[in-house]
Amino acid sequence: MDQSVSHSNTPVFDVVESQTTQILYQEPTQEELYSKPVNIFRNLCAVLVIFISLASMVYIAVVADDNVAVSQMQKAEGIEKS
């Protein structure tokens, strides 16, 4: 029994070819090499706008809560005096 058993029908390849042929591989262009620099000023402004918006909403909530507490205290003092 000199026969070997093959478990698949895959073909036998003789030559190993490179996958980086001229068609597949292209040098990067100048635009890809040197992309536009990040606009730090625009990013900083966007972060500041978000921060100011959140801070103002928190301030408004704190002031509104403080005004409610003051009005409740004034009502309680008015009831006690009469």
N, C-alpha and C positions, 0 to 999 in steps of 0.2 A: 504494500500500500504506500506508494510514493506520492499520492495525490494530496494536496492541501485544500482545506475547505475555505472558501471565501464567503464571508458573511454579508458582503454588500456588493453592489454592482457598480461601484465607483471606478472610473477609468484610472489607469496608471499614467501619470504625467512624467514626461521625459525632461522637459526644460523648465527651470524656475525663472519666470519672467518678472521683472521689476514692475511695481505698480505706479512708479513715478515716471511715466513716459512724458514726452513733450505735450501731448494732448491733455493729460491729466494735471500736470504741474505747471503753474504759471507764477512768475515772480509777482510779488505784491506791487501795486501801483504806488506812486508817490502820495496819493491821497490816503491810501490805506496805511502807509508807513507813518505819515505825519498828519494825523487827524486833527481836527480843530481843537484848540485848547479849551478846557472847561472854563465857562464864564463864572468866576467865583463871585463877582458882584451880583449877578442875577440870582445865584443860589442863596447868597446871604440875605438879599432882599426878600426872597420867598420865605426863608426861615423866620425872618423878623416879622413879616406880615402874619404868619401863623401864630407866632408867640404873642404878638400884640393882641390878636383876636381872642386867643384863649385867656390871656390875662385880663382883658376887658370884660369878658363874660364872667370870669370868677369875681372880679371887682363888683360888677352889677349885682350878682347873686348875693355877695356879702353885704352890700349897702342895702339892698331890698330887705334882706333878713333883719338887718339892724333897724331899719325903719319900722318894720312890723313889731319888733320887740319893744321899741320906744312907744309906739302907739298903744300896745297892750299894757305897758306900765302906766301910761297916762290914764287909760281907762280904769285900771285897777285903783289908782290913786283917787280918781274922781268918784268912784263908788265908795271908797272908804271915808272920804270927807263928808259925803252927804248923809 
